[in-house]
Each structure stands twice: as structure tokens, then as C-alpha cells.
Amino acid sequence: MKRWIYRSVLVACSVLGLVVGEMVECREMPVEQESVNIPFEHFVLENGLNVYLIRDNALPIVTANLWFNVGSKDEQAGRTGFAHLFEHLMFMGTDAVPDIDILLESGGGSNNASTREEVTNYYTVAPENMLEMVLYIEADRFAHLDRAMTQEKLDKQRDVVLNERRQSYENQPYGKLWLEMPEAMYPVGHPYAHSVIGSVEDLKAATVDDVVSFFRTYYVPSNVTLVVAGDFEPEKARAWVEKYFSMVESRPKPPVVEVPQMTHPVKSRVVIEDDVQTPRLTLVWHSPAFMTPGDAELDIFSSILCKGQNSRLVNRLVYEKQLASSVSCAQMSGSASMFLIDAMPVDGVSVDVLEKEIVEEIDAILKDGVTVAEFEQTKNGIETQFVKQLQSIGSRADSFNSHLFYTGRTDFPEGDLNRYRTATVDGLMAVAREILSDPMRRCAFIVVPKGNEKASAESEKASGAESGKASGAESGKAGGAKTGDAP
């Protein structure tokens, strides 16, 4: 989830106009001096709930956006996948509102949610005249879901999650990669060492008592932030928030789970057989956490490598040498981040050849650096995407909440944008060399067609040759990793 803005007089003015809801004369605006931070009203309820009101009358739309500080990192051994399972259960309704979706959709609203390693967020978008109903629905399930939980509801949503696991991972081409990646990248006991979706065995073992305990531990007012954004009267919105969310019982804030920052993976090579026709190579490195030094630089570097036909890896592998059908890169940012390069070879090209070409190109860049022209062009493209995201009131509320969650600050979007504005070529190359130059810091995931004995044997041979080196190099890494409080 990235938040970017385009640094030019015209676009900076557009964003400012978007945020404050009026047109701005662009010719008189010095971009580097004007702030475009989103104005807000903040207050805290007696039960500990932090609330931010962001008014924007551009369209008759409102959104309620809640970020709970709980994700798969908080799960206990034997209960993996529980944070995501509980996300599904939050939509099962209460005694007062048995069917949330029907009530919202009948008035033109919609809702959804997502679960990650460190956070679970819920969001609703609706016409402005539904704001009181939206706030009541969110507050009601926040206050009363535990009382309405039954074995029937748990069984229904457990089946939904197990089916999602089959469709998105087990039976999805290349989906097994994401199930095996956590264990290969993080040591046993690390909060990120298992997938968000969890194991089948753990999901089947969940009980109603587990659900109620999880709710009462993590779904407490002091562990969530509510952002209300859109077309509303602040006095009315605040009154409704106080009226409905004050009924949520105050309970102790749950303990903070430390997320150690890793440098080396547990394994250097993982071979996965799957029902696919074409092999796939994914190279993964541990990288700086979101909003920490180096995170923005790797965002920029990933685009230089893979964004567009003229990017370094796409140009070399897809167009020049025609070795790959696709290449993509990403800085996957979170409380613990990973930098990925993903490539699919064309027919007749082995994964080993593809890996060699990728490593050669990266080594050349690390040696010679990137040009100022491609660096600035990439930054401009990144910042343009920022503007597009801010145009949606739902995205704006979610980005504000995200920035607050990871940094504890409300200087959005300036606080995020300035990381890209102040990035330099030298700074980018320093981070890239630190992370990518040591081959022991990367893990190669190779998905091969099931039954392709030659490809599997070759990859397994390479895996065996590398595994001893990786385990030896990693023996002291986990214990010496830096630790810090989760956001």
C-alpha cells in the first residue's frame, strides 16, 4: 500500500484543491513551500477510542475506516489464521443488526475488510445521509459481537475461509509460493513465520470460546483508530460517534508483539512443485520496514528495475534478450518488509538462466549506479500515483489511517511524500548495495511444473548446495536481530 504525489505546480495545486474542497490558483503556488496535509478534527472517547474527522464536501459520500492493531503476528501457536477468520466473523451480525450487508446495500452503501500480519481494517462507503446508520452498525458489532457468536456462525465462516485458502492458495497457480514463503524467510517463533490465512489444522481447531476470547482481548477501544471522512457536519458526526461508540466497553490494551527486523532468510532456495505449465522464479530479500530509512528508496529502485518497457530488468529480459514473458518487482512494506523480483521464463529458457541474468543486471547497477534522469523520472511517476489515490475519499481515509498506524503521526500526505522528495541517487544506491549485494541475504523461490523431474532435480540440486551455506550464515542472525515495539 503506497501513498504518493506528483511534484509539479499543476498537480500540487490539484491535490490542495482536492483536500480543502476548492479551486486554487496554480501559477502563484510555490510547491516546495505549501503544505497539503489533510485537515482533521481529533478527539478521544472516555473508553480510549481515538477518532479523526476529515470533512470533504466535494461529493455526497462518507466513509468509516477502522484500523485494529491486531493481525497474524498476534496469533498463538496452534491458532494460526485466527485474525483473518475473525475478520470474517465480524460480518455475521449481532442481535440488533443480524444482516449488515442487506442494511447497507439497501441504501447504496458497501463495506469490506482486510487482514495483514500487523493489522485488520474495516471500511464502509455510503451516501452521506447514511452516516448515522454506518456509525451505529460499526459500533454495534464492536460492542456486541461476542454476545451474538454461535457455533453455527463459526462453522459457516470457517468453511468460507477454508474455501478461500483452497481457491487463493492451494488450487491457485503459483499460490503455494505464498504459503511457503513465511517459513523460508523467518525463523520459528518470529511473528511473521506463518501465513496470514493460517493452516487447515489450526482453522479447524478454533472454538467459539477462542473467538470470544480473541474479541475481548484485541477488539478494545484503545487498540483501534476510527477515521470518518466525507460530506458531513462535524458537530453531528461527533455527536453520533460519541453516542454509539461510547457503548463499547473499555478493556485493557493488549500486549504489544515485538517484530524483529531480519537481514537473512532461513533458507536460500526453495523448490515448489505445482500444477502449472511454466516455471516461475521469485527472489526475495528482507528490507527496511515501512516508513523507516531505506523503504522509500527501495520503492524507487523497484520501479527503476521493473516499471515500464524501458526499466532495467524488463528491457533486458523481456525485450532485449527475450528470456522472460514477464518481470515484476515490489517493495512489500510492513512492520517487517520484503523486496521481491518475480519473473516467468519463456519456453526453452531455464529458471537458472533467468536468475543468472537478473543477478548480473543487479550487480551491474550496484557497481555503476542509476542515472539521474531515470531516478527523477521514476520519482515523478511514483508521486503521480499518489495523486490518483488521494482522489478517492475511501482511499484518502485509509491512507491517513495507515500513516497514523505505522508512524503515530498525522502529517499525511506531506510526511509520506517528503520521503520521496528528499531521496537522492546516492541514498538509493547505498540502500540497494546494503540489501542486494550479499547473495546470502536473498532466497530464491522456484515453482516448477508437477512431474517435471528434470527441472525439479536441477533446482533441488542447487537448493541442496545452497542450504548448508544459508543455515551456517544464519545461525546467529535471528538472535542478534534488532527488535522494537510494533506500531
JOFENLIN-V389178 format. One record per pair of residues at least 24 apart in sequence whose ideal C-beta (glycine too) atoms are under 8 Angstrom apart, sorted by the first residue. I is the first residue (numbers start at 0). J is the second residue. Records with the same first field share a line. If there is no record, write none. Layout:
BEGIN
I=J  J
END
This chain:
BEGIN
0=332  397  398  401
1=298  332  381  384  385
2=385  388  398  401  402  411  412  415  416
3=381  382  383  384  385  386  388  415  416  419
4=35  382  383  385  386  389  412  416
5=379  382  383  385  386
6=30  378  379  382  416  420
7=379
10=382  383  386
11=35
13=386
14=386  389  412
17=57  389  390
18=55  389
20=55  56  57
34=413
35=412  413  416
36=409  410  411  412  413  414
37=395  399  411  412
39=399  409
40=233  237
41=409
42=237
44=220  240  241  244  245
45=245  249
46=220  221  244  245  247  248  249
47=219  220  221  249  252
48=220  221  223  225  244  247
49=223  224  225
50=224  225  226  227  237  240  244
51=224  225  226  227  399  400  403  409
52=227  228  231  233  236  237
53=226  227  228  229  395  396  399
54=228  229  230  231  233
55=228  229  230  392  395
56=230
57=230  392
58=229  230  392
59=126  127  128  230
60=124  125  126  127  229  230  392
61=124  125  126  127  129  130  133  227  228  229  230  231  392
62=122  123  124  125  226  227  228  229  392  393  396
63=122  123  130  133  134  137  225  226  227
64=120  121  122  225  226  227  228  393  396  397  400
65=120  121  122  137  141  223  224  225  226  400
66=118  119  120  223  224  226  400  401  403  404
67=118  119  120  121  217  218  222  223
68=117  118  217  222  223  253  404  485  486
69=118  119  217  218  222  253
70=114  115  116  117  118  119  195
71=114  115  116  190  191  193  194  195  197
72=116  117  190  191  256  258  334  485
73=190  217  253  256
74=193  197
77=201  204
78=197  201  204  205  209
79=193  194  197  198  201  202
80=160  194  195  196  197  198  201  202
81=197  201  205  209  213
82=114  119  195  213
83=114  119  160  195  196  197
84=156  157  160  197  202  205
85=119  210  213  214
86=112  113  114  119  121
87=156  159  160
88=144  148  152  153  156  210
89=121  140  144
91=144  147  148  152  155  156
92=140  147
93=139  140  143  144  146  147
94=143  146  147
95=139  143
96=135  136  139  140
99=136  140
102=132  136
103=129  132  133  136
106=132
108=133
114=195
115=195  333
116=190  191  195  333  334  335
117=258  333  334  485  486
118=404
120=397  400
122=393  396  397
124=392  393
127=229  230  231
130=227  229  231  235  236  239
131=235  239
134=227  236  239  240  243  244
135=239  243
137=225  243  244
138=243  244  246  247
139=243
141=218  223  244  247
142=246  247  248
144=214  218
145=210  211  214  215
148=207  210  211  214
149=207
150=207
153=205  206  207  210
157=202  203  205
160=196  202
161=199  202  203
163=196
164=196  197  199  202
167=196
168=194  196
170=274
172=273  274  275
173=273  275  279  446
174=273
175=271  273  446
176=271  279  281  444  446
179=269  271  444
180=269  283  444
182=265
183=264  265  266  269  442  444
184=261  264  265  283  285  337  442
185=261  264  265  335
186=261  265  473  477
189=259  261  477
190=256  257  258
191=258  335
215=250
216=253
217=253
219=248  249  250  251  252  253
220=244  247  249  250
221=249  252
222=252  253
224=400  403  404
226=396  397  399  400
227=396
228=392  393  395  396  399
229=392  396
255=484  485
256=485
257=482  483  484  485
258=288  334  335  482  483  485
259=335  477  480  481  482
260=285  287  288  335  480  481  482  483
261=285  335  476  477  480
262=440  476  480
263=439  440  469  472  473  476
264=440  441  442  469  473
265=442  469  470  473
266=442  466  469
267=439  441  442  443  462  465  466  468  469
268=442  443  445  458  461  462  465  466  469
269=442  443  444  445  462
270=445  447  455  458  459  462
271=444  445  446  447
272=446  447  448  449  450  451  455
273=446  447  448  449
274=448  449
275=446  447  448  449
276=448
277=324  343  344  346  448
278=343  344  349  350  445  446  447  448  451  454
279=341  342  343  350  445  446
280=341  342  343  344  350  353  354  357  443  444  445
281=339  340  341  342  443  444  445  446
282=339  340  341  354  357  441  442  443  444
283=337  338  339  441  442  443  444
284=337  338  434  435  440  441  442
285=335  336  337  338  434  440
286=330  336  337  338  434
287=336  430
288=332  333  334  335  336
289=332  333  334  336  405
290=332  402  405  406  415  418
292=430
293=430  433  434
294=330  332  336  418
295=418  419  422
296=422  426  427  430  431
297=330  336  338  430  431  434
298=330  332  381  419
299=374  377  378  381  419  422  427
300=330  369  427  430  431
301=328  329  330  338
302=328  377  380  381
303=364  369  373  374  377
304=328  340  361  364
305=340
306=377  380
311=360  364
312=340  342  357  360
315=356  360
316=342  353  356  357  360
320=356
321=345
322=348  352  353  356
323=348  353
334=405  485  486
338=434  435
349=454  457
350=445  447  454  458
351=457  458  461
354=443
358=438
361=435
362=436
364=431
365=428  431  432  435  436
368=424  428
369=424  427  428
371=424
374=424  427
378=419  420  422
381=419
382=416  419  420
385=412  415  416
404=486
405=486
406=486
407=486
439=468  469  472
442=469
END
